[in-house]
Amino acid sequence: MSHYRHHVFFCCNQRDSGASCCNDHAASEVRDYAKQRVKALGLSGEGKVRVNMAGCLDRCELGPVMVVYPEEVWYTYVDRSDIDEIIEEHLVNGRPVERLRV
């Protein structure tokens, strides 16, 4: 049994080489937003949802990316409204958001 119902990882990698990376798309700020929203909605904590920052998830060319476990659903996103939709549809209602899957 997992400690969390959903564990969400945001790639927040920043490459120094100039190659494309998720943090070029404000991934760290979006992760902070997601973490705040999950907490504000009472979804965080043991047996619920955990939002974490990850280093490179090696899919930066599709970025920005995040992945939700245990379902192993990979997403891309553009803005906070996409994150709100993922939280509502996937984390609350258990329905992956197909239009944002990678």
N, C-alpha and C positions, 0 to 999 in steps of 0.2 A: 504494500500500500504506500503510495506516495505521500510525502508530508504536505504537499499542496495539490489541490484539485487541478490547477493550471499553473505552470511555470513559464513565464514569458521572458524571452531574452532579446534584447535590442542590440544589434551590432552597432557599436560606437567607435569603431576603429578609425584612427587617423593615420594615414600613410604620409610619410615625409617625402617620399619619392615623387610626389605629384600625381601618382596613379589614382584612379577613381576609388573613393572610399565612402562608406556610409555617413561618416561624420561631416562630409562635404554637404550633406543634406540636412544638417541640424539634428542628427540622430540623438545626440546627448540631451538636447532640449526637449525633443519629442518623448524620449524615455522618461524624463523628469515629469512631463505633463501626464503621461500614462500612469505613472506611479501615484501622482497626486489624485488623479481621477478615480483610480481603483480604491485608494484609501478613502476618499470623500464619499464614495458609494458604499462603503462598508464591506468591500469585497476582499480586503487584504487580511493576511494572517494565516495561521495554521489551519489546514484543511480547506483553504480558500485559494486566493491568487497571490502569487509573488511575481514582481516585475524586477528584472535585473539587467544590468549593463553587461555586455559581453565584448570581448576583444573581437578580432576578425573572425567572422563566420564563413569566410572564403566564398561569399556570393556577392561581393561588392559591386560587380558589374550589373547586378539586378537591383541595386540599392536605391534607397535605403531598405534594409531588410530586418525582419524580426521573425522569431519562431515561437510557437506555442506548443508546449509539451503538457500532457503526454501524447497528444494527438499528432505531433510532428507536423504541424501546419505552418508553412512558411508564407509570410506576407511581405508585400511592399506597401508603402503608404506615401501620400503627398503632403497631407496636413493633419491638423488636429481632428477634423471631422472624420477622416478615415480611421483614426485611433478610436474616436468615440463609437464609430460603427463596429469596429472589431470588439471593443469592450462589451457593448450591448448585445450584439448578435452572437459572438463566439463565447466570451467569458461568462456572460449571464445566461444566454438562451441555448448555448451548446450548438449553434449553427455556424460553421465556418463561412466567412465572407468570400464567396467565390471570385468576385471581381477583383479582389486584392491579392489573391493567391499567386505565388510564383512557383 
